[in-house]
Amino acid sequence: MRNRVLIVEDEPLIAMMLEDFLDALGYAGGGMADCAADALPLIAAGEIDCAIVDVNLRNGEKSWAIADALAGAGIPFVFATGGGDEAIADPYRDRPRLMKPFTIDDVARALGELGG
C-alpha cells in the first residue's frame, strides 16, 4: 500500500476533506501544499509514496511543474480536476483522475489505480 499521500490543493476545505478521507481509508499524511513552491520541496524530500494533485492552483497556477517533479521522481499521482480532458496537459492525459466533486469512494478508487 502506498501510505504517505501528498495533497496538493489550493482550496482549504477540499484539502481538509481529502485529509479526512485519507485518514478514514488508512493512509498517512505525506504533507499538504497549495502551490508548486510548497509542493516541490516535499517531493524532493522523498518522503511520499503518491500524490493527489489539483490541476488548477491559486492565482492561476497550473500544477505541471509538480507533475514533472513527481514523474521525474517516479512517484505515482492522480490529478484532481473539475474539467475534462482539455484540463490536463498532453504528457499527462493518461494519468488517473479524481473528478470534482468527489466522494471517499472516488478517492479510494483513484488511489487504487496507483496501486495503493
N, C-alpha and C positions, 0 to 999 in steps of 0.2 A: 504494500500500500504506500502511496505517496503521501506521507503525513503532513509535511510542512508546506502550507499553501500561502503564497504571496498574493495579497489582494491589491490590485491597482484600480482604484475607483475614486472619482472626484466628488461624488455625492455622499456626504457623511451618513445619511440614513440608509442608503443602499449598502455602503461599506459595513455598517454595523449589522445590518440584516445578514449579509454574507458571512460575517464573522460568527453570528449566532447559528446559521445553517451549518457552517463547517464544524463548529463545536458539537452540534447535535449529531452530525454524521461521523464524529470520531476523528476529525482532522485536527492537527495542531496549527496554531498561527505561525505563519512564516514572515509576518510583517505586513504593514499597510502603507500604501503610498497613494498620493493623489496627482502625481506628476512624474515626468521622467527624472528630474533632478533628485527626487526622493527614492524612486524605484531602482535606478541604476546601481547605487552603492549596495543595496540589499541583494541584488543579483550578483554583483561582483564578490560579495562576501561568501557566496556559495552555500548558504545555509537554508536553501529552499529546495523543495522537491518538485514543485509545479506552481503554476500561477493562473489566476483569473484576472484578465486584463481588459478593462473598459477601453473601447476604441477611441471615444471622444472624451478628452480630459479637459480640465479647466482652461479658461482663456483661449479656447480654440485649438489647444494642443492635441495632436494625434499621437497614438501610442506606438508608432512604428519603430522609434529608437529602442523602446522597451522590448518589443517583439524581436528586433535584431539581436539585442543583448541576450535574451532568453534562448533564442535559436542558436546563437554562437556558443553558448554555454551548455547546449544540449539539454536544456530544461524544458519539459513539455508545458504547454499553456493552452488555455481556451480564451477566446475573445468573448466579452460580454458586450452586446450591442442591441440597439433597438432598430437598427437599419437592416437592409437586405444585403445581397452580395456586393452591391456597389459601395457599401460602407467599409469593406475590407480591401486593403491594398493587394495587388496581384500576387506577390510572392506568398501571401498568407491565406489565400482564399480556401485552401484545403484544410485549414485548422478547424478544430471543433468550435462550435459556437454555443453561447448561452444567450438565448434571445430574451430581451427585456419586454415586459415584466416576467420574472421567473419565479419558480417555486423551489422548495427544498428538493423535490424530486428531480427538477430540471438540473439543479446543481449536482446532485448525486450522479445523474446520467452523464453530464458533461465531464465530470472528473473521472467517471468510469471509462470514458472514451480515451482518457490519458493513461489508463492502466492503474488508476488509483482507487 
